[in-house]
Structures are given as structure tokens and as C-alpha cells.
Amino acid sequence: MNWENGGGLSPLGEWIAGGRRLVVRGSGHEHTLFVRQDGPEDGRPVTLLHGFPTSSHDWAGVVPPLTENGCRVTTLDLLGFGESDKPRHHAYSLLEQADLVQAVWKRLEIGTTALVAHDYGVSVAQELLARDSSRISSMAWLNGGLYADLHRPVLVQRLLHSKLGPLLARAMTERRFHTSMRRVLARPVPDWVLHDMWLSIARADGQLLAPRLLRYIDERRQYGTRWSDAHEHYPGPTLFVWGPADPISGAHVIARIRQRMPHAAVTELAGPPPVGHYPQVESPHEVAAALVGFLAG
């Protein structure tokens, strides 16, 4: 990500201006999702899935190196995030998010694609693998809850996931968001980066959706065996780009990955200083370099 916030549109504004909105159907409902495609039309297809509670803009620093190296990159804001629809009383589900990703692929005529996933997007990617792994040409993972028993949500996530969640969500402010984010980031990022994240979250009062979106914690437990089997038995090329200083899904997850998947490539962003929960934001150049080499291979 370019930390030089110059004139003209904000980095988030530029990102939004480069995308469009698609109406797609998932679980019987039509929703409008924000989608971008970058790079040569005949380039190698790559799909990037973002995490909670942010948006596809997290990938802004990674996309240019991928497109410069011949990738056709598709990014989207999942339902309830960023510029996509944010229905207030919707029963958000990771299964529906997978439906919607598949619907976007169909609308954009994307067949086989490499898939890169972070955080919340990791669970969506696991479901997609479980449904049809042959559609995924290669799979790259960034910090996320690959194993439900290793997931360590921070205090604010636990509270938002509790009965107090709706009350806490109404009390969330940008300042409190910045404080929470800096607890999971191990490398410093400028305030304007966190400001853009907050703008993306708070559009259409999206911060109020956090308790509903955090139901993914329960789905991870419910589908944990199916999803861990999907990524552990995926036969294609696999890469993990991981921040070990992440308090949620850090070094303790890497240890299991190395044990269970010794064939997989691992890029551990150990620094110094080490990277935390958002590798693509904390160290976009390192993440892009790892992905470029992997996708070219």
C-alpha cells in the first residue's frame, strides 16, 4: 500500500472509483456487491477475499504488483462489508458468502482461479474448497481461523459476539476502532490507513452489523472438520503468508500448519519486527513478493 497520501481522491475513494456493483443471488436473496477487476483481461485469474471487519481495500497495496506480473485480479466486498449491501436484519452466513463468490465468478465468466484469503475470507475459501477444489488452481492463505480450536478472538470480538454485542456495536467509534486495531497490528501503520478502514466499515452504519457478522465464530465450530479437511487435503499448490505476531491467529497456527501440511510453502513474516494480523496492510510489499513468486510458479 502506498503510504504517501497525496491529493485528489483518498486511497479508499480511488479504490471505490475503480470498481462497480453487481447484483448477484445467494441463498435465495439478491444482493448488490462491490467488485473490482484489475490487470490484463487475458491474465492469470486470481481472486482475493478480505477479512472481518474491513473490505477489499485491504488488498490495495498488493494488487498492482500482481497485475504487473500478468494476473487478472478480482476483488470484492463480501455481503455486509465495505461498499456492498449491508442489510440490517440479515442472517449472515459464511455459506451464503461462498454462494455469492460463486455467483460473482459466474457473472464475470471466471472459471478456474487462484484464490487468496485472509481472516473471515479464510473460512469462505475453505467452504469453496470443500465444494469444488478443482476450480481452485492454487491456494494462498493469510492469517485466519483455519482451525476453530486455535482461534483466539480478542476481547472486543468476544464482547461483540456476546449478548452485549448490539449495545457495544452502537457505542463503537472511530477512536475505539483505532485502539482495537492497533492491538492486532504488530507493525505501525499511518492513522489515515485506519481512517479509511473505519470509513469502509461505518458506511451505512455497517459497524452495527458486527454482532451478526461475528456469527462466523459459531459456523467455524460447526463446520470445523469439513473445512480443515478441505484445506489439508487440497491437492493443488498451497502457500501460507503469515504474521507470527498476530494474537488471534499467529505463530500457534503456523506450528500446526507445519505439522499437518509439511508439503505446503510457508512465508513467515518474522521481521524484525514481525508482522501481526494484517500482513497485506502491515507489509504489502513482502506479501506481494511472496504471492507473485507463488502464482508465477
C-alpha positions in Angstrom: 0.0 0.0 0.0 1.3 3.4 -0.9 1.6 5.3 2.4 2.0 8.7 0.6 -1.5 10.0 0.8 -1.4 12.7 -1.9 -4.0 15.0 -3.4 -7.1 14.1 -5.3 -9.3 11.2 -4.2 -8.4 9.4 -0.9 -6.9 6.0 -1.4 -10.3 4.5 -0.4 -12.1 6.8 -2.8 -9.7 5.8 -5.7 -10.3 2.1 -4.9 -14.1 2.5 -5.0 -13.9 4.6 -8.2 -12.2 1.7 -9.9 -14.9 -0.8 -9.2 -18.5 -1.5 -10.0 -21.6 -3.0 -8.4 -23.0 -6.4 -9.4 -26.4 -7.8 -8.5 -26.0 -11.5 -7.6 -28.0 -14.1 -5.9 -27.1 -16.1 -2.8 -29.3 -18.3 -0.6 -32.4 -17.2 -2.4 -31.8 -13.4 -2.0 -30.4 -10.9 -4.5 -27.7 -8.6 -3.2 -25.5 -5.9 -4.7 -21.8 -6.4 -4.2 -18.9 -4.1 -4.9 -16.5 -5.8 -7.3 -13.2 -4.8 -9.0 -11.2 -6.4 -11.7 -7.6 -5.3 -12.4 -4.9 -6.4 -14.8 -4.9 -7.8 -18.3 -8.1 -9.4 -19.4 -6.2 -12.5 -20.6 -4.1 -12.6 -17.4 -3.9 -15.5 -14.9 -7.1 -15.3 -12.8 -6.7 -14.6 -9.1 -9.4 -13.9 -6.6 -8.7 -12.1 -3.3 -11.0 -12.5 -0.3 -10.8 -10.0 2.6 -11.4 -10.3 6.3 -13.5 -9.0 9.2 -14.4 -6.2 9.7 -12.8 -4.4 6.8 -13.1 -4.7 3.0 -11.4 -5.5 -0.3 -9.5 -2.2 0.1 -7.1 -4.2 2.4 -5.6 -5.6 -0.8 -4.9 -2.2 -2.5 -1.1 -2.4 -1.9 -0.9 -6.0 -3.2 -3.0 -5.7 -6.4 -0.6 -3.6 -8.5 2.4 -6.0 -8.3 0.1 -8.9 -9.2 -1.3 -7.1 -12.2 2.2 -6.0 -13.3 3.2 -9.7 -13.3 0.3 -10.8 -15.6 -2.5 -11.5 -13.2 -6.2 -10.7 -13.7 -7.2 -9.9 -10.2 -10.8 -10.0 -8.9 -11.6 -8.4 -5.5 -15.0 -8.0 -3.9 -16.6 -6.7 -0.7 -18.4 -9.6 0.9 -22.0 -9.0 1.9 -22.2 -6.7 4.9 -18.8 -5.2 4.3 -17.4 -2.1 2.5 -19.4 -0.9 -0.4 -21.6 -4.0 -0.7 -25.1 -4.2 0.6 -25.5 -4.2 4.4 -28.9 -5.5 5.2 -29.6 -4.7 8.8 -31.6 -7.7 9.9 -30.0 -10.3 7.6 -28.8 -13.7 8.9 -25.3 -13.5 7.7 -23.6 -16.8 6.9 -20.3 -17.9 5.6 -22.1 -20.4 3.4 -24.0 -17.6 1.7 -20.8 -15.7 1.3 -19.4 -18.7 -0.6 -22.6 -18.7 -2.7 -22.1 -15.1 -3.6 -18.4 -15.5 -4.5 -19.5 -18.3 -6.9 -22.2 -16.1 -8.3 -19.6 -13.3 -9.0 -17.4 -15.9 -10.7 -20.3 -16.9 -12.9 -21.3 -13.3 -13.8 -17.7 -12.4 -14.6 -17.2 -15.7 -16.5 -14.3 -16.8 -14.3 -13.6 -20.5 -14.5 -10.6 -21.8 -12.7 -8.9 -19.2 -10.5 -6.1 -18.9 -7.9 -7.6 -18.0 -4.5 -6.0 -15.8 -1.8 -7.8 -15.4 1.5 -7.4 -13.5 4.8 -9.2 -13.8 8.2 -13.0 -14.1 7.6 -12.2 -14.8 3.9 -10.3 -17.9 5.0 -13.5 -19.6 6.1 -15.2 -18.6 2.9 -12.3 -20.1 0.9 -12.4 -23.3 3.0 -16.1 -23.7 2.1 -15.3 -23.1 -1.6 -12.6 -25.7 -1.5 -14.9 -28.2 0.2 -17.5 -27.6 -2.6 -15.2 -27.9 -5.6 -11.4 -27.9 -5.1 -10.9 -28.5 -8.8 -12.0 -24.9 -9.5 -9.1 -23.5 -7.5 -5.8 -23.6 -9.4 -3.7 -22.7 -6.3 -4.5 -21.5 -2.8 -2.8 -18.9 -0.7 -3.7 -18.2 3.0 -3.0 -15.2 5.2 -3.7 -15.0 8.9 -7.1 -16.5 9.7 -9.1 -19.1 11.6 -8.1 -22.3 9.7 -8.7 -24.3 12.9 -11.6 -23.3 15.2 -9.9 -24.6 18.3 -6.9 -22.3 17.7 -8.9 -19.2 17.0 -8.3 -16.6 19.8 -10.7 -13.7 19.3 -9.6 -10.5 21.1 -11.8 -9.1 23.9 -13.8 -6.7 21.7 -14.7 -9.6 19.4 -15.8 -11.8 22.3 -17.9 -9.0 23.6 -19.5 -8.2 20.2 -20.2 -11.9 19.9 -22.0 -12.0 23.3 -25.4 -10.8 24.4 -23.8 -7.4 24.9 -22.9 -7.2 21.2 -25.7 -4.9 20.0 -25.1 -2.4 22.8 -21.3 -2.4 22.2 -21.7 -2.0 18.5 -23.8 1.1 19.0 -21.0 2.5 21.2 -18.3 1.8 18.7 -16.4 5.0 17.5 -13.5 5.5 15.1 -11.2 6.2 18.1 -12.2 2.9 19.7 -11.8 1.1 16.4 -8.2 2.5 16.0 -7.4 1.3 19.5 -8.7 -2.2 18.8 -6.9 -2.4 15.5 -3.5 -1.4 17.0 -3.8 -4.4 19.4 -3.7 -6.8 16.5 -1.3 -5.0 14.2 2.4 -5.7 15.1 3.9 -3.1 12.7 2.9 0.6 12.7 0.5 1.9 10.0 -0.5 5.5 9.5 -3.7 6.9 11.1 -5.1 7.6 7.6 -5.0 3.9 6.8 -7.1 3.1 9.8 -9.4 6.0 9.0 -10.1 4.5 5.5 -10.8 1.2 7.2 -13.3 2.9 9.5 -15.0 4.7 6.7 -15.4 1.4 4.9 -16.9 -0.2 8.0 -19.1 2.7 9.0 -20.7 3.3 5.6 -24.5 2.7 6.0 -23.9 2.2 9.8 -22.1 -1.0 9.0 -20.5 -1.1 12.4 -23.9 -2.1 13.8 -23.7 -5.4 11.9 -20.6 -6.7 13.8 -22.6 -9.0 16.2 -24.4 -10.6 13.2 -21.3 -11.0 11.1 -19.4 -12.5 14.1 -21.7 -15.5 14.0 -18.9 -16.8 11.8 -17.3 -17.9 15.0 -20.1 -20.4 15.6 -20.0 -21.6 11.9 -16.3 -22.3 12.3 -17.1 -24.6 15.1 -20.0 -26.2 13.3 -18.1 -26.9 10.1 -14.6 -27.1 11.5 -13.9 -30.7 10.5 -15.3 -30.2 7.0 -13.2 -27.1 6.5 -9.9 -28.2 7.9 -10.2 -31.4 5.8 -10.8 -29.2 2.7 -7.6 -27.2 3.1 -5.4 -30.0 4.4 -6.4 -32.3 1.5 -6.4 -29.7 -1.2 -4.1 -31.3 -3.9 -3.0 -28.0 -5.6 -0.1 -25.7 -4.8 -0.5 -24.1 -1.3 1.1 -21.1 0.3 0.8 -19.6 3.7 1.9 -16.0 4.2 1.7 -15.5 7.9 2.3 -12.8 10.5 3.5 -14.7 13.6 2.9 -11.7 16.0 -0.8 -11.9 15.5 -2.6 -12.5 18.8 -5.6 -14.0 17.1 -4.2 -16.5 14.5 -0.4 -16.1 14.8 2.6 -18.4 15.5 0.4 -21.0 17.2 -1.4 -21.6 13.9 1.8 -21.8 11.9 3.0 -24.6 14.2 0.0 -26.7 13.3 0.3 -25.9 9.6 3.9 -27.1 9.5 2.9 -30.3 11.3 -0.2 -31.1 9.3 0.9 -29.8 5.9 4.7 -30.3 5.6 4.4 -30.1 1.8 3.0 -26.5 1.8 5.1 -23.4 1.3 5.3 -21.1 4.2 6.4 -17.5 4.2 6.6 -16.4 7.8 6.9 -12.6 8.1 9.1 -12.7 11.2 10.8 -9.4 10.6 12.2 -7.8 12.6 9.8 -6.5 13.5 7.4 -9.4 13.0 4.0 -8.9 11.3 0.7 -9.2 13.0 -2.9 -10.0 11.9 -3.0 -7.9 8.7 0.0 -8.9 6.6 -1.3 -7.3 3.4 -1.6 -3.9 5.3 1.4 -4.1 7.6 3.8 -5.3 4.9 2.2 -5.2 1.4 5.5 -5.4 -0.4 6.5 -8.7 1.3 3.1 -10.2 0.8 3.0 -9.1 -2.9 6.5 -10.6 -3.5 5.5 -13.9 -1.9 2.3 -14.1 -4.0 4.0 -13.0 -7.2 6.6 -15.8 -6.9 4.0 -18.4 -5.9 1.4 -17.5 -8.6 4.1 -17.4 -11.3 5.3 -20.9 -10.3 
